[in-house]
Amino acid sequence: MKRVFAWLTAVILALTLAACSDGGSTKPAETAQPAAEAVKPAAESSTPTPAADAGKTEAPSSDAGTTAQTEAKPAETPKAEGQPEAKPAEAPKAESKPAETPKAESQPAAKPAETPKAESKPAAQPAAKPAETPKAEAPAAKPAPAPAPAQAPEISAKGKKVLFVGRERNPAEDVAVAQRLKNLGFVVTNIEDRDVTIDEVKGYDLIYISQTTNSKYLKDGFMKEVAIPTVYVKNHGMYYLGLSSVEENTTVMNSKSIEIVDSKHKVAGGLSGKVDVFKEAGDKFGVSYGVPGKEAKIIATVPGDKKKAALYYYDKGTKADNGYTTKARVSFFYWSNGMHENSTDASWKLLDNLVLWTLQNG
């Protein structure tokens, strides 16, 4: 009986422990399981059932009882009938829900980070070259000026015929001048002033009117119709043609010089400035002059008076102030009567040049 009591006690204790374990133990039920298992072997080693023991009369000795108590192992707690087998309390399983990824607040879907745009710097340009100066367009080629007409070769005095007009008795000064002309190559023919007509002058290359000519034979102006280059050493003859504005008193006495005003002219022969044309001055002779029109070409004047022209000429086709148009070149030389012996070499040279220039009939 003691064993049965002990076994029951153990069962009750085990149930109590199990109940306590189920009700409030915070430890997992697995801890009670070993204890139950420890009780189980004790029960399994319990003595045979009382029916078997009843055939025996041998009372157990006290030592045996003591030994039985000592050796008795705790009997295995019998399973309570009608109750479910006590299972160790299952440890509450942690809900194995995956941690929810916190949802991003409703924000616009993240756009991919924009690649930073490179600063829109202007493409490097080659260093600006200095602007080329626009080349000035070559001016349109001007038509080449028409070549100047070839100048006619200078007319030589050689063999040219000169009509020499003077007084009837061939004064010494006319003889001297005629010889000078012959030396230049001219063929000289003398004629008296009274015999000169438009018909008599035909066929000559040059006419020379000497200072010895009587002006009355020129007064009718027949020379206006003559188209032959003419040298006048008589101011009256220029006046009658309208090539000078004064007729009388056109000699500056006590003067032996002229003023070259066009030193580059061929007639000047390289002379310039004030030039002595007479060896000496006197009260009975001097420098004759004319007062020509605006189309005249003046080479020399009376010193100190530019209006008084001592050497001048009109080209063929130019007009006098009175409207007369020359038909040939006409020129004037400054001599007065009797000056052939008193003239300087420069004066003679100027006469030569003027005669040859007039012959060219420009």
Buried (B, 14 or more C-beta within 10 A) or exposed (E): EEBEEBBEEBBEBBBEBBEEBBEEBEEBBEEBBEBBEBBBEBBEEBEEEEEEEEEEEEEEEEEEEEEEEEEBEBBBBBEEEEEEEBEBBEEEEEEEEEEEEEEEEEEEEEEEEEEEEEEEEEEEEEEEEEEEEEEEEEEEEEEEEEEEEEEEEEBEBEEBEBBBBBBEEBBEBBBEBBEBBEEBEBBBBBBBBEEBEEEEBEEBBBBBBBBBBBBEBBEEEBBBEBEBBBBBBBBBBBBBBBBBBBBEEBBBEEBBBBBBBBBEBBBBBEBEEEBBBBEEBEEEBBBBBBBBBEBBBBBBBBBEEEEBBBBBBBBBEBBBBEEBEBBBBBBBBBBBBBBBEBBBEBBBBBBBBBBBBBBBBB
